[in-house]
Amino acid sequence: MPDQVKRLLVAFVFFLALFFLLRYLLIPASFGELGHYRAGAIDDEMAYQTKHAGNEACKKCHEEEVEELSYGFHAGLSCEGCHGPALRHASYSESADPDNYPDSLRLSRPMEREHCARCHDLNPSRIKLSSDSTDFSMVRMVDVKEHNHFIYEETNEIIRCVECHYSHSP
């Protein structure tokens, strides 16, 4: 057998052994047991603590707001998208007096312009792709730097969005 073939064969065996060694070291043992993923991922995901309650939990006490939200421009959005995770709030709401909630159970009421800009800021890189589940082309984008022409004369502060636009039905 020629020397170059022997060298190629040795190199091929070396790289094949290296491939199987790296595969053994890098791929978890449970990979492929339940499909093309790591089976232990199910246990890892189940170990995460749930933080969100969902709109149905909000509807128990805030039926008017949820109903109002279902017909506005923000229809289809989750309450927790703006107000934050609400599982603890919803879980303890029946046992606590709403007027005397501890701060840990209160949800945020976002009023600042920066909060609205999370979705409505003019962002040229946010384009609609065929694979997107959310059609951002339908979200009315506002250039918050240009939309600052409403200013309180006495304090020289910019008027907040919610003073003109009601957030549940803008």
C-alpha positions in Angstrom: 0.0 0.0 0.0 1.4 3.4 -0.9 2.6 5.7 1.9 0.1 8.5 1.1 -2.8 6.1 1.4 -1.5 4.9 4.8 -1.2 8.5 5.9 -4.7 9.3 4.7 -6.1 6.2 6.5 -4.3 7.2 9.7 -5.7 10.8 9.5 -9.2 9.5 8.7 -9.1 7.1 11.7 -7.7 9.9 13.9 -10.5 12.3 12.9 -13.1 9.7 13.2 -12.0 8.8 16.7 -11.8 12.5 17.6 -15.4 13.0 16.2 -16.8 10.1 18.4 -14.9 11.4 21.5 -16.3 14.9 21.1 -19.7 13.5 20.4 -19.6 11.4 23.6 -18.4 14.4 25.6 -20.7 17.0 24.2 -24.0 15.3 23.7 -26.0 14.5 26.8 -26.8 10.9 27.6 -30.6 11.5 27.4 -30.5 13.1 24.0 -32.7 11.2 21.6 -34.7 9.2 24.2 -38.0 11.1 23.5 -37.2 12.6 20.1 -34.6 14.9 18.7 -33.9 16.8 22.0 -32.6 16.2 25.5 -35.1 14.3 27.5 -33.9 16.0 30.7 -35.1 19.3 29.3 -38.7 18.4 30.3 -37.7 18.1 34.0 -35.7 21.3 33.8 -38.7 23.2 32.4 -41.0 21.7 35.0 -38.7 22.9 37.7 -39.1 26.6 36.7 -41.5 28.4 39.0 -44.7 29.6 37.3 -45.1 33.4 37.5 -47.9 34.2 35.1 -51.6 33.6 35.8 -53.2 34.4 32.4 -56.1 36.7 31.5 -58.7 34.3 32.9 -57.3 34.8 36.4 -57.5 38.6 35.9 -61.1 38.3 34.7 -62.2 37.0 38.1 -61.8 40.4 39.7 -61.2 42.8 36.8 -64.0 41.7 34.4 -64.8 45.2 33.1 -61.1 45.9 32.2 -60.7 42.5 30.5 -63.9 43.0 28.6 -62.9 46.5 27.6 -59.4 45.3 26.5 -61.0 42.6 24.3 -62.5 45.2 22.0 -59.8 47.8 21.8 -56.7 48.1 19.8 -54.9 46.0 22.4 -57.3 43.1 22.0 -55.4 39.8 22.2 -52.6 41.2 24.4 -52.1 39.6 27.8 -52.7 41.8 30.9 -49.3 40.6 32.2 -47.6 42.0 29.1 -48.0 45.5 30.6 -48.7 44.8 34.3 -46.1 42.1 34.9 -46.4 38.5 36.2 -49.6 38.2 38.3 -49.7 34.6 39.7 -49.0 35.7 43.3 -51.4 38.6 42.9 -54.2 36.3 41.6 -53.5 33.6 44.1 -53.8 35.8 47.1 -56.4 38.2 45.8 -59.3 36.3 47.4 -57.7 36.1 50.8 -56.5 39.8 51.0 -58.2 43.1 51.1 -57.5 44.9 47.8 -57.1 48.3 49.6 -54.5 46.9 52.0 -52.4 44.7 49.6 -48.8 44.4 50.5 -46.4 45.9 47.9 -45.3 42.4 46.9 -48.8 41.7 45.6 -49.4 45.0 43.8 -49.0 45.0 40.1 -47.4 47.9 38.2 -49.5 50.5 36.4 -47.1 51.6 33.8 -47.7 55.3 33.0 -44.4 56.5 31.6 -43.7 57.0 27.9 -40.8 54.5 27.9 -43.2 51.7 28.7 -45.5 52.4 25.7 -42.4 52.7 23.5 -41.5 49.1 24.2 -44.0 48.2 21.5 -44.8 51.5 19.8 -41.4 53.0 19.3 -40.5 53.6 15.7 -38.0 50.8 15.0 -36.9 50.4 11.4 -35.4 47.0 12.1 -38.8 45.7 13.2 -40.3 44.3 10.0 -42.9 41.7 9.4 -41.5 38.3 8.5 -43.6 35.5 7.2 -42.6 33.4 10.2 -43.6 36.1 12.8 -46.7 35.3 14.9 -47.2 39.0 15.7 -47.9 41.3 12.8 -45.8 44.4 13.9 -46.9 46.1 10.7 -50.3 46.6 12.4 -48.8 48.2 15.5 -48.9 52.0 15.1 -45.3 53.1 15.5 -44.6 56.4 17.0 -41.3 58.2 16.9 -41.2 59.2 20.6 -38.5 61.8 19.9 -40.8 63.5 17.4 -44.0 63.0 19.4 -42.7 65.2 22.2 -44.5 68.3 21.2 -47.0 68.1 24.0 -45.2 69.7 27.0 -46.6 71.2 30.2 -45.7 74.9 30.1 -45.4 75.4 33.8 -43.1 72.4 34.5 -41.6 71.9 31.0 -42.2 68.2 31.3 -43.5 66.0 28.4 -47.0 64.8 28.8 -47.4 61.1 29.4 -49.0 59.0 26.7 -51.8 57.8 29.0 -53.0 61.3 29.5 -54.3 61.3 25.9 -54.5 57.6 25.1 -56.3 55.2 27.4 -54.2 52.1 27.5 -57.0 49.5 27.5 -58.6 51.1 24.5 -56.3 53.7 22.9 
